[in-house]
């Protein structure tokens, strides 16, 4: 047999999203699972379950739409005190206008806003945040600056 030894190789662990239904974890670079209106072409994230918020078209007009995880910083804030135990402080929350339309609120990869500026170009990246009992890798999305203030 040519190539790797199938007897000893182990398959890469399966990846699962920290939050079901928001991201396509098979895509790299990351893709957000949004919705696009067939009538007015507006895009939404998180995906809409009812009619279009812009033109009022019925639910049947909405289609699943992959949205690129790239955009521009509109606003950001670093959180230093947080009552929950699900995330370590400090962390930075940002509002990002995606290149594909919607404004989303997301976490930045860097814990503080030291090097951030409004209008910075940002892109999504996967982070590993543990494993399930079945050994699947749990991944989540964070944004990082790819291009400073243009
Ligand atoms: Zn619409």
Boltz pocket constraint, residues with backbone or C-beta under 6 A from the ligand:
constraints:
  - pocket:
      binder: B
      contacts: [[A, 37], [A, 38], [A, 39], [A, 40], [A, 41], [A, 42], [A, 52], [A, 53], [A, 54], [A, 55], [A, 56], [A, 57]]
      max_distance: 6.0
